């Protein structure tokens, strides 16, 4: 989570500075695409603030009302970020583009737009590289799409998706402004704004889809569950492992429920000892497994 915070802070600083320069450029040139880009960066800045808030809330200790802690706060706020990208970023950009096409206004000198877009590409590129580097450290040898699907810390891929959408949006804005300047037709600037909105909408939908399962209650990765089952099955006291149920209560908090069929001749004291050993063995191999509940039940397949 510490690395996630660094990525978010870097993106926050970059987006805040870029948003200000984009709005200044949009007010001078009258470009719809540049205004959409300013809105895009402003929404991204607000999103990073929400992610930081979510990380802070998720670290709150467990209490009587929330006995398993507040780890899912980060999933909730990541989902809110996806909604804001869709509602504010995409909605306003598409509206602005359509309005610009229906009621075109001549664009002023686009030079400042090119300067701002060029600087924004540099800053966004650096932020994207930083987020991508940290993301690759956690991908665990999976493909990038699979790493997003299996990842339990949404903050990294939320920032990476935002930065990727930002880079693509900057390119679209640059093309739209250039076409408007070359052809003299203001419609290209409006179309660019609509395309930026569509990029944001697509990003928001994907983010919402990926964070939804974590928010509802996604299980630990298959390799973790399989290994937990193997550890339990290798115990002499265990006749059969009925099931291993897990749920992520946060990026670094797995709750596990293990149903075991113990040997019939096992005494109650020996069963308690076996439970304690299994609890310690699993937590030693997987520190993220914070709580384990073990049930003694008849064998069922």
KACORFEN-V262279 format. One record per helix or strand. SS is the DSSP state (hx for helix, st for strand). FROM is the first residue (numbers start at 1). LEN is the number of residues. Records with the same first field share a line. If there is no record, write none. Layout:
SS: FROM-LEN  FROM-LEN
//
This chain:
hx: 2-28  32-27  73-30  111-28  144-7  154-30  187-30  222-12  268-18
st: 238-13  253-10  289-8
//
